[in-house]
Amino acid sequence: MTIERRNSLSYKQAMITVMTVFIIGLFISLYQIAADLKQEKQHVDQTVNQVLSLLRSPAAQAAYSLDNNLAQQVVNGLFEYPPVIQAEIRDDLGGLLASAERPHVDMRLRRLADLLVGSSKTYHLPLSWDGREQPVGMVIVSIDPYLVTEGFFDRAGRILLFGVVRNLILALLLSMIFYYTLTKPMMETAASFAAINPGAARSKKLGIPKGHHKDEIGLLIDKANRMLGEFELHIQQQEEAEAELNRLRNLLSNVVDSMPSSLICVDVDCHVIQWNRQAEIIAGVSAARAVGQDLVTAFPLLQQEVEHVKDAIRNGISSHDQRLKSAGEESVRLYDVTIYPLTTNGIDGAVIRVDDVTERVRIEEMMIQSEKMLSIGGLAAGMAHEINNPLAGILQNIQVMQNRIQGDLPVNIKTAEACGTNIESVTQYLSERKVYEMIERIRESGKRAAKIVDNMLSFSRKSRRHLQPCNVEELLEQTLDLAANDFRLEDGLDFRQIAIVREYDQGLPTIECEPSQIQQVLLNLLKNGAQAMGQQREPGYQPCFTLRAQAEPDWIRIEIEDNGPGIPDDQVTRIFEPFYTTKPIGIGTGLGLSVSYFIIKENYGGELRVEKAPTGGARFVLRLPYTQDELKG
């Protein structure tokens, strides 16, 4: 840092001192000159009076005797004195006896002299004579004061010149003194201040210039060192506080962003002031864009919660709203919304927590479904045991009835003759009355009921199974062949008319299972899908199955997806319940999916669920473990 000479402290101090001394010296010099001028004026009067006193007698004699020659000699004698510029002698009547004059001398200080002592000065000397009371005449002399005071002006000039030279020398000396005693140490101190690095861990102390340890500069630097020490301590404390604040801010930000819930803070006007990462994911709006926006604009899903937010801000009471459904998504999502009032640092607002509970609700429903089906399974087992005995009696008696009305048995022929008729008439009568058809229908219904009972019993017991390694791809293809050969809807839809899309991973591992059971499950799923697609009657509609087989860690995942009408949301949780069916009476028993569910869940420890397919149809997801070692025992 460089300071111009005229701005330096030493220059200013020297100039102030010199100007002060100059003014004081000027006043003293002027006073001295004025006193000298006064003395010079007195000296002029004394000199002129002395000259006149010398010529008083000759002049009085000339005036008394009216001697013009003598008077002229006296006048000429006066002109021997250089300052005289005009002289004359008059008699007592005022008559001129003699006179003489000469011009003013024009010199360098003429005007100043005229100003100070005048351009001329006239003296009158009355002439007296012994024996006469009245003056006999008058000598009138005019002088040029400058010629008398010329020495005064020389002295005054020397005084002023000496004062100026003295002030210049004093200014130079004071400037040097001030520079070495004040400016230079101050510049060194300023350089020391400039060398301080605020970012350094510890700055060096300022050095005190030599010879200034006990003066003001030393005191200033000592105070500055103390201040720097306190300043460094303050900076260190502030840096530690800022580091701790940043750590806590980052920790809080990470905690808020790591929360599985969406956390949104709004002010009293419902403008967003905080927006975590989960809120970005759900709303699809970044925090930079969301902060400052209206809550509904940033998160349209919360439009119906705005009044609850305002109530929480006004009344300071939290609220909780369950099962808020999202709109405009491929799958329905469920959210729980909790609103807390917020008051901190004078800022009123609210904290909104949005929890995605879709998976939790789904798991809860699955648990309820599992418990329900386990309970129903136990109930079905008990009912099956109770129904099985009378049903067996019905089927046995039907078989006995058929045997007793057939004509080829001797005992039947003999009994008919004993009753006065013949077996042919009885047979004809029963045939005409369609008794044989009724008995056959009863027997078929009994078999169907027996099959239902057998399926019900499979809910509560695991049959002795013979597990063997099976190729998943082969199981799927064999099941497709079974469905193509055995399944045909009454309304004309042939399984062979359904397009099959196969998406099998290469190198799928084998699974240990009983092939017939897995084929039963797959066949049930294919039949249900085919029946659902058979309800589609749009022009150009092509029914299609998409079969997928994928390997997962420790699991085989099989998907059967159709492009039918799909399953309504209110039926998803019930389709695996026994006897629940959406088909007309007489077409379905409601046990196919139930049996499939328990085969996969209970017999193999796998999973079976249904979800909505992107095509709008249903997608059944079946997961089986690679091995069944734990089930063999």
FIMI-377921 format. One record per residue (C-alpha): residue in one letter; y, z, x. Coordinates in steps of 0.2 Angstrom, whole numbers, plus 5000, padded with zeros to 4 digits. Layout:
// FIMI-377921
AYZX
...
This chain:
// FIMI-377921
M500050005000
T501749955007
I503450015002
E505049915005
R506249995017
R507650025004
N506350104992
S505650225006
L506050405004
S506750425021
Y507950285018
K508550355001
Q508750535009
A509650455024
M510850355013
I511150505002
T511550615017
V512650485025
M513550445009
T513850625006
V514450655025
F515450495024
I516350545008
I516650715015
G517250645032
L518350525023
F519250655014
I519450755029
S520050605039
L521250565025
Y521850745025
Q522050735044
I522950565043
A524150635029
A524550785039
D524850675054
L525950565044
K526950705038
Q527150765056
E527650585061
K529050585048
Q529750745054
H529650675072
V530650525066
D531950635059
Q532050745074
T532150595086
V533550505076
N534550665074
Q534350695093
V534950515097
L536450535084
S536850705092
L537050625109
L538250495102
R539250615090
S540650645102
P541050465107
A540850405090
A542050545084
Q543250495097
A543150315092
A543450355074
Y544850475077
S545750365088
L545250205078
D544650125094
N543549975089
N542949945107
L542350115109
A541550115092
Q540649955097
Q540050025113
V539350175103
V538450055091
N537749955105
G537150115113
L536250155097
F535249995098
E534550045114
Y533350155103
P532050015097
P531850085079
V533650065075
I533949905064
Q535649925058
A537150035063
E538950055059
I540450175062
R541750195049
D543450295049
D543850425037
L544550305025
G542950205025
G543550065036
L542249975047
L542650005065
A541049935072
S539249875066
A537749785072
E535949745065
R534349665069
P532849595059
H531249695055
V529849675066
D528349585057
M526749665064
R524949675058
L525149835048
R526849795041
R526349815023
L525349975025
A526850045035
D528049995021
L526850075008
L526650245018
V528350265027
G529450135018
S530249975025
S531850065031
K532650235032
T534550265033
Y535450415041
H537250475038
L538150575052
P539850635047
L541050645062
S542150795065
W543650825076
D544350985083
G545851035073
R545450935057
E544451005043
Q543950835035
P542750715044
V543650585054
G542350455051
M540450425047
V539050345057
I537750255047
V536150215055
S534550125047
I532950125056
D531250045054
P529950195052
Y528450085057
L529150065075
V529250255075
T527550285068
E526650145076
G525650275086
F525150355070
F524350205064
D523350175080
R522750355079
A522350335060
G521350175064
R520350265078
I520050415067
L519350295053
L518350195065
F517550345073
G517150405056
V516250245052
V515350235069
R514850415067
N514150395050
L513150245055
I512450335070
L512050485058
A511250375046
L510150295059
L509650465066
L509350545049
S508350395044
M507250405059
I507150595057
F506650585039
Y505450445042
Y504450545055
T504650705046
L504450655028
T504050465025
K502650445038
P501650605034
M501850555015
M501250385019
E499750455028
T499450575013
A499550425001
A498350325012
S497150475011
F497350484992
A496950294991
A495350315002
I494650434989
N493150364981
P492850434963
G491050364963
A490550454979
A489450604978
R490750704988
S492450654994
K493150705011
K494550835011
L496350765014
G496950795032
I498650885034
P499750785046
K500150875062
G501550995062
H501551005043
H500251145040
K501551275034
D502851165026
E502951085008
I501850935014
G500451055020
L500651155004
L500550994993
I498950935003
D498151105001
K498451104982
A497850924981
N496150974990
R495951114978
M496250994964
L495050864971
G493751004972
E493951054954
F494050874949
E492450834958
L491550984950
H492250924933
I491650744936
Q489950814941
Q489850914926
Q490450774915
E489150654923
E487850774920
A488350794902
E488450614899
A486750584907
E486050724895
L487050644881
N486350474885
R484550544887
L484650634870
R485450474862
N484050364869
L482750494864
L483450504846
S483650314845
N481850294851
V481250424839
V482150344824
D481550174829
S479750234832
M479650314814
P478450214803
S479750244789
S481250134786
L482750254790
I484450194783
C486050294783
V487550244772
D489350314770
V490150364753
D490450174749
C488550134752
H488950034768
V487550044781
I487950154797
Q486250174803
W484750054803
N483150084812
R481849954818
Q480649984803
A482049934792
E482349774801
I480449734799
I480449764780
A482149694776
G482149554789
V483849594794
S484349654812
A485349814815
A486749724822
R486949624806
A486549764794
V487749894800
G489349884791
Q488649784776
D488449844758
L486749924756
V486149804742
T486649654753
A485749714768
F484249784758
P484049694741
L482549794737
L483549954735
Q484749884722
Q483949994708
E484250154720
V486050134722
E486450254708
H485250384715
V486150364732
K487850394724
D487150544714
A486450614730
I488150594739
R489150674724
N487950814719
G487150844736
I485350844729
S483950744736
S482850624725
H481150544727
D480650384719
Q478850334720
R477950164719
L479450044721
K478749874720
S479349734731
A479749554724
G479549384731
E478149414743
E476449344744
S475649514740
V476349654731
R476949794742
L477249974736
Y478650084743
D479150274741
V481050304742
T481750474747
I483650504747
Y484450644756
P486250694756
L487150684772
T488650784778
T489050794796
N490750794806
G491650774789
I490750604785
D489850614769
G488450494765
A486650484762
V484950454772
I483750344764
R481950344769
V480850204763
D478950224766
D477750074764
V476250164755
T475350004751
E473850034762
R473850224758
V473850184739
R472450054743
I471450184753
E471650314739
E471150184726
M469650144737
M469150324739
I469350354720
Q468350194717
S467050254730
E466950424722
K466850354704
M465450234709
L464450374718
S464650474702
I464250324691
G462750294702
G462050464700
L462350454681
A461550274681
A460050344690
G459850484678
M460050364663
A458850244671
H457450374672
E457750424654
I457750244648
N456350194658
N454950294649
P455350234631
L455650054637
A453950054645
G453250114629
I454149974619
L453549844631
Q451749914631
N451749914612
I452449734611
Q451049684622
V449749774611
M450449684596
Q450349514603
N448549554608
R448149604590
I448849464581
Q448049324592
G446649244583
D445449224598
L444949404599
P443349454589
V443949614584
N445549534576
I444449414566
K443249554560
T444749664555
A445549514545
E443849474536
A443749664532
C445449654524
G444949504512
T445749374522
N445549274538
I446349264555
E446949094552
S447949144537
V448749284546
T449249184560
Q449949054549
Y450949184540
L451649254556
S452049094562
E452949034546
R453949204546
K454349174565
V453649344569
Y452949274585
E454749214591
M455449384586
I454049474596
E454449354611
R456249394610
I455949574609
R454849564625
E456149454634
S457449584629
G456349724636
K456149634652
R457949614654
A458249794650
A456949834663
K457849734676
I459449824672
V458649994674
D457949934690
N459649884696
M460350054690
L458950144700
S459550044716
F461150144715
S460350314719
R458950264731
K458650154746
S457050054745
R455950054760
R456649904769
H455949794783
L457449754794
Q457349594805
P458649504816
C459549374805
N460749224809
V462249244798
E462549054798
E460749024792
L460849154778
L462449074772
E461648904771
Q460048964763
T461049054750
L462048894747
D460348804744
L459748934732
A461448924722
A461348734722
N459548724715
D459648874703
F461448884696
R462148774683
L463448834670
E463148804652
D464748714650
G464148574662
L464848634679
D463548594693
F463648694709
R463348534718
Q465048474712
I465948614721
A466648574738
I466048684753
V467248714768
R466348794782
E467248894796
Y465948974807
D466349044824
Q465248984838
G464049104846
L463949224832
P462849374836
T461349414825
I461249564812
E459849674808
C459549664789
E458349624775
P458749444772
S458349444753
Q459549584750
I460949504759
Q460549334751
Q460649424734
V462449494738
L462949314744
L462249234729
N463149354717
L464749324725
L464449134724
K463949144706
N465549244701
G466649124711
A465848974703
Q466049044685
A467849084689
M468148904695
G467248834680
Q468648904669
Q469948794677
R470248634667
E471748554675
P471648364678
G471248324696
Y470648504700
Q469248504713
P468348674714
C468048724732
F467248864742
T467848914759
L466549014769
R467049094785
A465949194798
Q466849284812
A466349404825
E467349564827
P467049714838
D465449794832
W465549694816
I465149524808
R466549474795
I465949354781
E467249284769
I466949194753
E468549114746
D468749014730
N470248914723
G469948984706
P471149074694
G470949234705
I470749414699
P472249504690
D472949654699
D472449774686
Q470649724688
V470449724707
T470049914707
R468749894693
I467649744697
F466449844707
E466149974693
P464449954684
F464449874668
Y466249814670
T466349624666
T467749504660
K466449384654
P465949364636
I464649474628
G462849404632
I463449314648
G463649454661
T462949624662
G464349694674
L463049744687
G463049604699
L464549654710
S464049834708
V462349804715
S463149704729
Y464349834733
F463049974734
I461849864744
I463249834757
K463950004757
E462450124755
N461050024763
Y461949944778
G463550054780
G464649904778
E466149854768
L466449744753
R468149714746
V469149584737
E470949514740
K472049384734
A471849214743
P473349104748
T472648964737
G472849084722
G470949124720
A469949264726
R469349304743
F467849424745
V467749504762
L466049574768
R465849664785
L464149714792
P463849804808
Y462849714822
T461349834822
Q460549954809
D459650074821
E460450224813
L459650164796
K457950134802
G457550324803
